[in-house]
Amino acid sequence: MSVLRRRLRELPCGLDYPDWVVDDTPFQQHIEHHTAEGAHGMSWVQFLEGWADVTATPLAPGQAWRLHVFHDVRDAPTAAGAATIVVFVAVHSLMAGPSIASLSDALFGTPGAPVTVPGLGAAADSWDPLIRAATAIMRGPLRMVRWVVGLMSADRPAPTAITDRPITRFNRGRDARRTIRTMSLDPAVLRHGGVTVTEAALTAISEAMQLYLREFDHMSPDALTAAVTVALRTAPEELGVNRLGAVTVDLRPDLVDPVVRSRAIRHSLTEGRRTSESPATSTALRIDNLLPRPLYPVVVAQRRQGLEAQRAAGRTTEHTVLTSINCGNAPWSLCGRSLVQCTMTVPLPAHTRLTHGLVGTSAGLTLSVHGTPESLPDPDRYLSLLTDAFSRVGTALTARLADRNEFHSGAASP
């Protein structure tokens, strides 16, 4: 776990981006234990509330990560008896989704296994703010020139074919409170019909969102979209840990047949991935990475103003977010008890207040739902709609695969 012994140090006057420095704080001081009063332990509902509070609470300035351990959690789904639940919270510059498997293996797998985080630079053993500020002042003009020249000369990525859409309740709300729910899925049910697990999940999420809006807002949207996280395989290494991007996927709520909808989603996702892997996208990311730190607040404010103007016009580009991670089949355990669920809470962007995280491990698939009391006032009802939607999508994909096999075997008439 030595790679985690670091913290962030800000430069004076924001002259450059923060630096990693070695953190000699004892490991145990990064761990917070949560227990419930009484002899019966913590209920699953109490844990979800505690998890939501942890998610809504920012890390202390400079702090890179924190580990929360919830003890004696009763009624945890798929767990036999009381469960111990570990929640790892980290800044995005320290760890992104692809490193979850390595972190979990170090915590719950092979003894002594190191945490590997591709793209994470070394932490400085010593750090002088005045020397670092002087270095930033000397390098600043060159960085500004490189950024401006890049902006003027580079081709920008082609705009997405998906235009903005009407906002829904999933785009509303600035409440700092959070709501979180999880559900277990059988991966075998979703890997049918020629679509991936991610595509099948998007199909079920599309249907659940559509039904939730119909039930709570009496609206039947014919256009819903999702931002789907994708690995940027052609991204420059200097981007660091977070070599990830998001493509906008049309969820096609206008298509009733789950199989037809899943294929349309697959086409939209494929087109988005193709754009994200283009040389123009890689160049744009490299130029964005050159943005001088003193200009960063200005650019962020401009983008925020653009989102606010779009929101004021009742429009949005995405209604939800999905991040999916495959952590492999390593047999993780804690104190002799096997893993039963592993999931992640995808952060809530400013313009989208509903996100989904899908994680695959040896224990199967787990989907998390992350929202706010305003965007998702009845999370349990939404989870119920999701459960039914996944069942329908899995059944439809299985039936379509059976029909295809029957036709190819010669038993079906043309």
VOLUMKOL-431658 format. One record per residue (C-alpha): residue in one letter; x, y, z. Coordinates in steps of 0.02 Angstrom, whole numbers. Layout:
BEGIN
resn=A	X=X	Y=Y	Z=Z
...
***
This chain:
BEGIN
resn=M	X=0	Y=0	Z=0
resn=S	X=153	Y=113	Z=-7
resn=V	X=91	Y=199	Z=-164
resn=L	X=-50	Y=274	Z=-59
resn=R	X=70	Y=361	Z=61
resn=R	X=46	Y=531	Z=-18
resn=R	X=-50	Y=692	Z=-3
resn=L	X=-76	Y=846	Z=-110
resn=R	X=13	Y=1012	Z=-83
resn=E	X=-53	Y=1172	Z=-161
resn=L	X=68	Y=1300	Z=-233
resn=P	X=61	Y=1480	Z=-172
resn=C	X=-64	Y=1588	Z=-268
resn=G	X=-115	Y=1440	Z=-376
resn=L	X=36	Y=1461	Z=-489
resn=D	X=33	Y=1279	Z=-543
resn=Y	X=-63	Y=1120	Z=-511
resn=P	X=-42	Y=1032	Z=-342
resn=D	X=104	Y=915	Z=-313
resn=W	X=109	Y=742	Z=-235
resn=V	X=217	Y=735	Z=-78
resn=V	X=252	Y=589	Z=37
resn=D	X=130	Y=570	Z=181
resn=D	X=206	Y=489	Z=335
resn=T	X=41	Y=485	Z=430
resn=P	X=15	Y=312	Z=507
resn=F	X=-97	Y=204	Z=400
resn=Q	X=-224	Y=180	Z=540
resn=Q	X=-258	Y=367	Z=544
resn=H	X=-332	Y=352	Z=370
resn=I	X=-460	Y=224	Z=430
resn=E	X=-627	Y=268	Z=509
resn=H	X=-734	Y=134	Z=593
resn=H	X=-924	Y=142	Z=596
resn=T	X=-1030	Y=42	Z=718
resn=A	X=-1211	Y=52	Z=775
resn=E	X=-1267	Y=64	Z=954
resn=G	X=-1351	Y=-89	Z=1027
resn=A	X=-1320	Y=-275	Z=1021
resn=H	X=-1398	Y=-307	Z=851
resn=G	X=-1273	Y=-215	Z=744
resn=M	X=-1308	Y=-99	Z=599
resn=S	X=-1455	Y=-125	Z=481
resn=W	X=-1433	Y=-120	Z=293
resn=V	X=-1536	Y=40	Z=286
resn=Q	X=-1423	Y=121	Z=416
resn=F	X=-1271	Y=71	Z=316
resn=L	X=-1342	Y=147	Z=156
resn=E	X=-1373	Y=309	Z=250
resn=G	X=-1196	Y=306	Z=319
resn=W	X=-1124	Y=268	Z=148
resn=A	X=-1222	Y=413	Z=74
resn=D	X=-1154	Y=529	Z=210
resn=V	X=-976	Y=472	Z=173
resn=T	X=-1001	Y=502	Z=-12
resn=A	X=-1072	Y=676	Z=16
resn=T	X=-928	Y=728	Z=131
resn=P	X=-773	Y=796	Z=41
resn=L	X=-601	Y=740	Z=94
resn=A	X=-501	Y=861	Z=199
resn=P	X=-392	Y=983	Z=99
resn=G	X=-237	Y=893	Z=38
resn=Q	X=-301	Y=722	Z=90
resn=A	X=-292	Y=594	Z=-51
resn=W	X=-393	Y=450	Z=19
resn=R	X=-486	Y=378	Z=168
resn=L	X=-548	Y=205	Z=215
resn=H	X=-714	Y=179	Z=303
resn=V	X=-757	Y=12	Z=386
resn=F	X=-939	Y=-25	Z=430
resn=H	X=-952	Y=-167	Z=556
resn=D	X=-1090	Y=-295	Z=589
resn=V	X=-1206	Y=-243	Z=449
resn=R	X=-1364	Y=-348	Z=453
resn=D	X=-1474	Y=-397	Z=305
resn=A	X=-1341	Y=-355	Z=176
resn=P	X=-1399	Y=-427	Z=8
resn=T	X=-1324	Y=-599	Z=-33
resn=A	X=-1227	Y=-602	Z=133
resn=A	X=-1250	Y=-743	Z=257
resn=G	X=-1255	Y=-664	Z=429
resn=A	X=-1179	Y=-497	Z=476
resn=A	X=-1064	Y=-418	Z=349
resn=T	X=-912	Y=-305	Z=358
resn=I	X=-915	Y=-172	Z=222
resn=V	X=-762	Y=-72	Z=171
resn=V	X=-783	Y=94	Z=80
resn=F	X=-630	Y=172	Z=-2
resn=V	X=-640	Y=358	Z=-43
resn=A	X=-507	Y=440	Z=-151
resn=V	X=-476	Y=592	Z=-258
resn=H	X=-488	Y=557	Z=-445
resn=S	X=-308	Y=610	Z=-473
resn=L	X=-253	Y=464	Z=-363
resn=M	X=-362	Y=325	Z=-428
resn=A	X=-485	Y=290	Z=-568
resn=G	X=-595	Y=140	Z=-604
resn=P	X=-463	Y=28	Z=-686
resn=S	X=-361	Y=27	Z=-525
resn=I	X=-503	Y=-41	Z=-418
resn=A	X=-448	Y=-220	Z=-452
resn=S	X=-269	Y=-188	Z=-397
resn=L	X=-324	Y=-97	Z=-239
resn=S	X=-449	Y=-233	Z=-194
resn=D	X=-320	Y=-369	Z=-223
resn=A	X=-201	Y=-282	Z=-103
resn=L	X=-338	Y=-264	Z=29
resn=F	X=-429	Y=-428	Z=10
resn=G	X=-324	Y=-542	Z=-100
resn=T	X=-144	Y=-598	Z=-112
resn=P	X=-47	Y=-551	Z=46
resn=G	X=83	Y=-421	Z=7
resn=A	X=15	Y=-383	Z=-167
resn=P	X=63	Y=-205	Z=-214
resn=V	X=-63	Y=-76	Z=-271
resn=T	X=-21	Y=-26	Z=-449
resn=V	X=-92	Y=134	Z=-521
resn=P	X=-39	Y=163	Z=-702
resn=G	X=1	Y=345	Z=-737
resn=L	X=24	Y=394	Z=-554
resn=G	X=183	Y=495	Z=-533
resn=A	X=303	Y=482	Z=-388
resn=A	X=276	Y=579	Z=-227
resn=A	X=414	Y=700	Z=-177
resn=D	X=510	Y=662	Z=-18
resn=S	X=543	Y=846	Z=11
resn=W	X=447	Y=999	Z=-48
resn=D	X=484	Y=1184	Z=-33
resn=P	X=338	Y=1298	Z=-80
resn=L	X=451	Y=1444	Z=-126
resn=I	X=563	Y=1342	Z=-239
resn=R	X=413	Y=1260	Z=-320
resn=A	X=331	Y=1431	Z=-347
resn=A	X=488	Y=1499	Z=-429
resn=T	X=494	Y=1348	Z=-544
resn=A	X=312	Y=1374	Z=-592
resn=I	X=343	Y=1558	Z=-631
resn=M	X=489	Y=1515	Z=-745
resn=R	X=394	Y=1377	Z=-837
resn=G	X=229	Y=1471	Z=-847
resn=P	X=261	Y=1574	Z=-1006
resn=L	X=318	Y=1423	Z=-1107
resn=R	X=168	Y=1323	Z=-1052
resn=M	X=53	Y=1466	Z=-1102
resn=V	X=133	Y=1476	Z=-1275
resn=R	X=118	Y=1287	Z=-1302
resn=W	X=-65	Y=1290	Z=-1250
resn=V	X=-110	Y=1438	Z=-1364
resn=V	X=-17	Y=1366	Z=-1513
resn=G	X=-103	Y=1200	Z=-1486
resn=L	X=-274	Y=1281	Z=-1481
resn=M	X=-241	Y=1375	Z=-1643
resn=S	X=-166	Y=1233	Z=-1744
resn=A	X=-252	Y=1072	Z=-1691
resn=D	X=-408	Y=995	Z=-1765
resn=R	X=-544	Y=975	Z=-1637
resn=P	X=-644	Y=812	Z=-1624
resn=A	X=-800	Y=800	Z=-1730
resn=P	X=-955	Y=849	Z=-1630
resn=T	X=-1067	Y=709	Z=-1571
resn=A	X=-1218	Y=668	Z=-1676
resn=I	X=-1327	Y=676	Z=-1521
resn=T	X=-1399	Y=848	Z=-1491
resn=D	X=-1461	Y=914	Z=-1325
resn=R	X=-1624	Y=846	Z=-1256
resn=P	X=-1758	Y=906	Z=-1135
resn=I	X=-1706	Y=895	Z=-953
resn=T	X=-1793	Y=780	Z=-830
resn=R	X=-1795	Y=765	Z=-641
resn=F	X=-1631	Y=668	Z=-659
resn=N	X=-1547	Y=833	Z=-705
resn=R	X=-1620	Y=934	Z=-563
resn=G	X=-1564	Y=966	Z=-386
resn=R	X=-1417	Y=1043	Z=-297
resn=D	X=-1450	Y=953	Z=-133
resn=A	X=-1289	Y=901	Z=-47
resn=R	X=-1375	Y=745	Z=22
resn=R	X=-1356	Y=580	Z=-69
resn=T	X=-1457	Y=421	Z=-94
resn=I	X=-1373	Y=256	Z=-137
resn=R	X=-1441	Y=85	Z=-179
resn=T	X=-1361	Y=-76	Z=-245
resn=M	X=-1421	Y=-234	Z=-330
resn=S	X=-1339	Y=-398	Z=-380
resn=L	X=-1351	Y=-462	Z=-558
resn=D	X=-1317	Y=-628	Z=-642
resn=P	X=-1192	Y=-594	Z=-782
resn=A	X=-1241	Y=-753	Z=-874
resn=V	X=-1417	Y=-685	Z=-902
resn=L	X=-1353	Y=-527	Z=-986
resn=R	X=-1220	Y=-602	Z=-1099
resn=H	X=-1341	Y=-656	Z=-1234
resn=G	X=-1404	Y=-593	Z=-1400
resn=G	X=-1239	Y=-524	Z=-1463
resn=V	X=-1231	Y=-377	Z=-1341
resn=T	X=-1108	Y=-342	Z=-1202
resn=V	X=-1150	Y=-329	Z=-1017
resn=T	X=-1131	Y=-139	Z=-1029
resn=E	X=-1252	Y=-130	Z=-1176
resn=A	X=-1379	Y=-242	Z=-1088
resn=A	X=-1363	Y=-137	Z=-930
resn=L	X=-1393	Y=23	Z=-1028
resn=T	X=-1549	Y=-55	Z=-1103
resn=A	X=-1619	Y=-99	Z=-932
resn=I	X=-1571	Y=71	Z=-859
resn=S	X=-1657	Y=156	Z=-1006
resn=E	X=-1818	Y=63	Z=-972
resn=A	X=-1813	Y=93	Z=-783
resn=M	X=-1782	Y=280	Z=-806
resn=Q	X=-1923	Y=290	Z=-931
resn=L	X=-2046	Y=201	Z=-816
resn=Y	X=-1992	Y=303	Z=-664
resn=L	X=-2024	Y=467	Z=-756
resn=R	X=-2192	Y=402	Z=-816
resn=E	X=-2242	Y=350	Z=-640
resn=F	X=-2181	Y=502	Z=-543
resn=D	X=-2191	Y=644	Z=-670
resn=H	X=-2324	Y=577	Z=-791
resn=M	X=-2206	Y=603	Z=-937
resn=S	X=-2152	Y=483	Z=-1073
resn=P	X=-1987	Y=549	Z=-1142
resn=D	X=-1944	Y=494	Z=-1317
resn=A	X=-1762	Y=545	Z=-1293
resn=L	X=-1646	Y=493	Z=-1151
resn=T	X=-1457	Y=490	Z=-1156
resn=A	X=-1315	Y=425	Z=-1047
resn=A	X=-1134	Y=473	Z=-1027
resn=V	X=-1038	Y=309	Z=-1031
resn=T	X=-859	Y=302	Z=-967
resn=V	X=-735	Y=225	Z=-1089
resn=A	X=-550	Y=189	Z=-1080
resn=L	X=-449	Y=306	Z=-1191
resn=R	X=-323	Y=182	Z=-1259
resn=T	X=-242	Y=312	Z=-1372
resn=A	X=-234	Y=448	Z=-1239
resn=P	X=-63	Y=523	Z=-1202
resn=E	X=25	Y=455	Z=-1047
resn=E	X=48	Y=630	Z=-975
resn=L	X=-138	Y=631	Z=-933
resn=G	X=-91	Y=528	Z=-779
resn=V	X=-213	Y=414	Z=-690
resn=N	X=-375	Y=473	Z=-766
resn=R	X=-354	Y=415	Z=-946
resn=L	X=-540	Y=397	Z=-963
resn=G	X=-670	Y=485	Z=-1066
resn=A	X=-858	Y=489	Z=-1082
resn=V	X=-961	Y=458	Z=-1238
resn=T	X=-1143	Y=509	Z=-1254
resn=V	X=-1256	Y=362	Z=-1293
resn=D	X=-1435	Y=374	Z=-1357
resn=L	X=-1542	Y=261	Z=-1246
resn=R	X=-1684	Y=253	Z=-1371
resn=P	X=-1838	Y=248	Z=-1258
resn=D	X=-1943	Y=259	Z=-1416
resn=L	X=-1901	Y=76	Z=-1456
resn=V	X=-2014	Y=-45	Z=-1360
resn=D	X=-1928	Y=-211	Z=-1402
resn=P	X=-1781	Y=-235	Z=-1279
resn=V	X=-1678	Y=-325	Z=-1411
resn=V	X=-1705	Y=-189	Z=-1541
resn=R	X=-1668	Y=-55	Z=-1411
resn=S	X=-1508	Y=-144	Z=-1355
resn=R	X=-1445	Y=-152	Z=-1534
resn=A	X=-1479	Y=33	Z=-1561
resn=I	X=-1386	Y=70	Z=-1399
resn=R	X=-1243	Y=-38	Z=-1458
resn=H	X=-1231	Y=60	Z=-1621
resn=S	X=-1230	Y=227	Z=-1527
resn=L	X=-1097	Y=166	Z=-1405
resn=T	X=-988	Y=98	Z=-1545
resn=E	X=-995	Y=264	Z=-1637
resn=G	X=-950	Y=357	Z=-1478
resn=R	X=-802	Y=244	Z=-1444
resn=R	X=-740	Y=268	Z=-1621
resn=T	X=-739	Y=456	Z=-1596
resn=S	X=-653	Y=442	Z=-1427
resn=E	X=-510	Y=342	Z=-1506
resn=S	X=-481	Y=463	Z=-1649
resn=P	X=-315	Y=558	Z=-1665
resn=A	X=-411	Y=722	Z=-1650
resn=T	X=-477	Y=671	Z=-1478
resn=S	X=-303	Y=621	Z=-1419
resn=T	X=-233	Y=788	Z=-1478
resn=A	X=-373	Y=884	Z=-1394
resn=L	X=-339	Y=796	Z=-1229
resn=R	X=-155	Y=835	Z=-1241
resn=I	X=-193	Y=1020	Z=-1270
resn=D	X=-318	Y=1026	Z=-1127
resn=N	X=-184	Y=952	Z=-1016
resn=L	X=-72	Y=1101	Z=-1057
resn=L	X=-197	Y=1225	Z=-987
resn=P	X=-99	Y=1340	Z=-870
resn=R	X=-157	Y=1328	Z=-690
resn=P	X=-195	Y=1515	Z=-671
resn=L	X=-321	Y=1499	Z=-814
resn=Y	X=-404	Y=1343	Z=-745
resn=P	X=-535	Y=1435	Z=-639
resn=V	X=-579	Y=1544	Z=-789
resn=V	X=-608	Y=1394	Z=-903
resn=V	X=-707	Y=1302	Z=-769
resn=A	X=-817	Y=1456	Z=-741
resn=Q	X=-850	Y=1470	Z=-928
resn=R	X=-901	Y=1288	Z=-941
resn=R	X=-1011	Y=1304	Z=-788
resn=Q	X=-1096	Y=1456	Z=-865
resn=G	X=-1127	Y=1355	Z=-1022
resn=L	X=-1208	Y=1216	Z=-923
resn=E	X=-1313	Y=1340	Z=-824
resn=A	X=-1373	Y=1423	Z=-985
resn=Q	X=-1417	Y=1253	Z=-1055
resn=R	X=-1509	Y=1206	Z=-895
resn=A	X=-1603	Y=1372	Z=-896
resn=A	X=-1661	Y=1331	Z=-1072
resn=G	X=-1725	Y=1163	Z=-1010
resn=R	X=-1597	Y=1063	Z=-1109
resn=T	X=-1460	Y=938	Z=-1069
resn=T	X=-1340	Y=821	Z=-1160
resn=E	X=-1352	Y=678	Z=-1035
resn=H	X=-1482	Y=615	Z=-912
resn=T	X=-1373	Y=489	Z=-821
resn=V	X=-1199	Y=413	Z=-813
resn=L	X=-1140	Y=232	Z=-819
resn=T	X=-966	Y=172	Z=-774
resn=S	X=-930	Y=-14	Z=-787
resn=I	X=-774	Y=-102	Z=-723
resn=N	X=-722	Y=-285	Z=-740
resn=C	X=-613	Y=-334	Z=-592
resn=G	X=-586	Y=-514	Z=-647
resn=N	X=-615	Y=-672	Z=-545
resn=A	X=-491	Y=-659	Z=-402
resn=P	X=-559	Y=-741	Z=-242
resn=W	X=-559	Y=-593	Z=-123
resn=S	X=-597	Y=-613	Z=62
resn=L	X=-583	Y=-521	Z=229
resn=C	X=-542	Y=-613	Z=391
resn=G	X=-590	Y=-779	Z=312
resn=R	X=-758	Y=-719	Z=242
resn=S	X=-780	Y=-716	Z=54
resn=L	X=-829	Y=-565	Z=-49
resn=V	X=-1015	Y=-553	Z=-87
resn=Q	X=-1026	Y=-382	Z=-172
resn=C	X=-909	Y=-253	Z=-246
resn=T	X=-971	Y=-90	Z=-318
resn=M	X=-931	Y=94	Z=-340
resn=T	X=-1023	Y=258	Z=-325
resn=V	X=-999	Y=360	Z=-482
resn=P	X=-984	Y=546	Z=-439
resn=L	X=-1131	Y=659	Z=-479
resn=P	X=-1089	Y=787	Z=-614
resn=A	X=-1161	Y=962	Z=-599
resn=H	X=-1285	Y=932	Z=-741
resn=T	X=-1333	Y=751	Z=-704
resn=R	X=-1396	Y=696	Z=-533
resn=L	X=-1414	Y=509	Z=-566
resn=T	X=-1268	Y=393	Z=-596
resn=H	X=-1242	Y=205	Z=-606
resn=G	X=-1087	Y=100	Z=-569
resn=L	X=-1071	Y=-80	Z=-630
resn=V	X=-931	Y=-189	Z=-561
resn=G	X=-894	Y=-370	Z=-605
resn=T	X=-798	Y=-485	Z=-486
resn=S	X=-790	Y=-668	Z=-439
resn=A	X=-951	Y=-637	Z=-340
resn=G	X=-1044	Y=-582	Z=-496
resn=L	X=-1106	Y=-412	Z=-552
resn=T	X=-1160	Y=-272	Z=-435
resn=L	X=-1246	Y=-114	Z=-493
resn=S	X=-1249	Y=43	Z=-386
resn=V	X=-1372	Y=187	Z=-404
resn=H	X=-1316	Y=358	Z=-344
resn=G	X=-1434	Y=507	Z=-338
resn=T	X=-1507	Y=643	Z=-228
resn=P	X=-1673	Y=656	Z=-136
resn=E	X=-1734	Y=775	Z=-272
resn=S	X=-1679	Y=676	Z=-425
resn=L	X=-1728	Y=509	Z=-348
resn=P	X=-1859	Y=537	Z=-211
resn=D	X=-1903	Y=352	Z=-202
resn=P	X=-1742	Y=255	Z=-233
resn=D	X=-1819	Y=90	Z=-180
resn=R	X=-1953	Y=106	Z=-313
resn=Y	X=-1820	Y=145	Z=-443
resn=L	X=-1723	Y=-9	Z=-387
resn=S	X=-1881	Y=-113	Z=-407
resn=L	X=-1905	Y=-46	Z=-583
resn=L	X=-1723	Y=-85	Z=-621
resn=T	X=-1743	Y=-263	Z=-558
resn=D	X=-1895	Y=-291	Z=-669
resn=A	X=-1809	Y=-209	Z=-818
resn=F	X=-1654	Y=-319	Z=-802
resn=S	X=-1766	Y=-471	Z=-793
resn=R	X=-1860	Y=-422	Z=-951
resn=V	X=-1701	Y=-378	Z=-1046
resn=G	X=-1617	Y=-541	Z=-995
resn=T	X=-1770	Y=-643	Z=-1043
resn=A	X=-1785	Y=-556	Z=-1212
resn=L	X=-1600	Y=-578	Z=-1253
resn=T	X=-1606	Y=-761	Z=-1203
resn=A	X=-1762	Y=-792	Z=-1308
resn=R	X=-1685	Y=-705	Z=-1458
resn=L	X=-1528	Y=-811	Z=-1443
resn=A	X=-1635	Y=-969	Z=-1431
resn=D	X=-1731	Y=-918	Z=-1587
resn=R	X=-1570	Y=-886	Z=-1681
resn=N	X=-1496	Y=-1054	Z=-1629
resn=E	X=-1656	Y=-1143	Z=-1679
resn=F	X=-1657	Y=-1059	Z=-1849
resn=H	X=-1475	Y=-1099	Z=-1884
resn=S	X=-1500	Y=-1281	Z=-1833
resn=G	X=-1630	Y=-1300	Z=-1970
resn=A	X=-1775	Y=-1332	Z=-1852
resn=A	X=-1862	Y=-1169	Z=-1893
resn=S	X=-1951	Y=-1128	Z=-2053
resn=P	X=-1894	Y=-971	Z=-2144
***
